[in-house]
Amino acid sequence: MSNIKLWWRAGRPFSFTVSVVPPILAAVIAINENPGLKIKWFYLILTVLGCWIAHAGSNIFSDYFDFKKRVDRTGTYGSSGVLVEGLLTPKSAFIGSLVAFIVASSIGLFFILALPHGSELIWLIALGAFMGFFYTASPFVIKYRALGDIAVFLAFGPAMALGAYFVQAGHYSLTPILYSLPIALLVDAVLHSNNLRDIKNDSVVEIKTFAMVLGEQGAKYMYYTLLIGAYVLIPILIAFANLTWISLITFISLPIAIKLIKIVRNKSQIPESEFAVIDAGTAKFHSAFSILFIAALLISRWL
């Protein structure tokens, strides 16, 4: 396997849309909300790269600590597998993740220095760096204290969307926070489906996920709530946050959600190796929902 393919796999590419969607969503919101504003394409590309590289670095960093703590080991499904299979050494993974964090931080620093009032981004960039680095690193170990769902919801929803909006518009707004909520629920669903799948394997090591706290049945109900909640928020945002009614086209993706809910409901009847890809399936659903949501916002500009 080439080095490029190896590092690509290490970053867990099936999940990359969760870090690409928020900045694109925020840019569309910015031009919709600020008449005369045009997308700053160079800034948008840099924002997407920064979010994506930070995400990939966090994934590799998480794999490093999961491997060290034996959360990831032969017979488990919760990582890219490059450490478990010996394709990368722990030292290489650690260094690679730090390089990714440095590159992402450099992009953040560029915006702080280049944008008017760019210093107002410092707290958001610092928050993102904190959640990415300490997701599995001591002393906070967010993931292992059943707080991963909150961190992922915030990082890949309101935080990314708000920061990307500021880069385009030059000021903050409540709109990107509100409109990112359905997307954030589905990002958490990706993580939660992973943790639901891994309850049995994770229970033999010294960690705690929210799925473990809820128990398998409770974790299933939470998964249903996250998926259904994304749809429930659409009419609420239409009624109270000026979201375009065209956003109802997100319901086109409902059959995918129903299929995933049925898979989770019948988890005990599905071979473990088949249920192992539930997180990837949920990530694909997140992508479908997000594309429809962004398309609706774009269409609303022409009507």
Secondary structure, 3 states (H helix, E strand, C coil): CCHHHHHHHHCCHHHCHHHHHHHHHHHHHHHHHCCCCCCCHHHHHHHHHHHHHHHHHHHHHHHHHHHHCCCCCCCCCCCCCCCCCCCCCHHHHHHHHHHHHHHHHHHHHHHHHHCCCHHHHHHHHHHHHHHHHCCCCCCCCCCCECCHHHHHHHHHHHHHHHHHHHHHHCCCCCHHHHHCHHHHHHHHHHHHHHHHHCHHHHCCCCCECHHHHHHHHHHHHHHHHHHHHHHHHHHHHHHHCCCCHHHHHHHHHHHHHHHHHHHHHCHHHCCHHHHCCHHHHHHHHHHHHHHHHHHHHHHHHCC
